[in-house]
Amino acid sequence: MTGSFNIFLIDAQVDISSKKLVLLSTEQRISAVSGKFKNWKPLRLLLREDGSLVYPQNHYLHYLLKVKGNKNVNTAGYALLHFTRWLCQAKCSYRSVTESHRESPVWLFSNYLIDLIKRPSTQSSNISLSTARSYLLIVIDFYKFLHHEGILKIDETHKPFNFENRRIFLSNSSNHTVFFSDFA
């Protein structure tokens, strides 16, 4: 991979009964909404620049639709897009878990999210506290999924996260202190 932005999020439709996947044009998406695709659900997919699917992130998004019954996976798709791009930029793998949770990708990603929260709102790359929390919770759920599916082992010597509270001091118009519960 050449850069951190060679991962893209695209719209697709998945037939949850037959596991068929179809990439839809805008016109077809309108048909899907009008009911022509009865068993189909919208699915966000992460693709590499060469068109290959990003595994296991897409497996997790499909799991959210099929097993958990989520109506859409938009937020999860964006969270995994941010996480996967960050992994590429940091030259890190989701598998890089050790005994120390502070060396794990989840902890390092949470630090990255904190940096984005602290950026002035005039910068396009900043995110809100609630978005950062949502993204971090989704990444944690992604790791629980990896463990459940046998893709990644979580035990005392492989800890992707640990629950801690961290304070983030933000200067905003009312100069309040904002707390960020960090689950890494």
SULVEN-V687439 format. One record per helix or strand. SS is the DSSP state (h for helix, s for strand). FROM is the first residue (numbers start at 1). LEN is the number of residues. If there is no record, write none. Layout:
BEGIN
ss:SS from:FROM len:LEN
ss:SS from:FROM len:LEN
END
This chain:
BEGIN
ss:s from:7 len:9
ss:s from:20 len:3
ss:h from:26 len:8
ss:s from:40 len:9
ss:s from:53 len:1
ss:h from:57 len:10
ss:h from:74 len:16
ss:h from:101 len:3
ss:h from:105 len:14
ss:h from:129 len:20
ss:s from:155 len:1
ss:s from:158 len:1
ss:s from:164 len:5
ss:s from:178 len:5
END
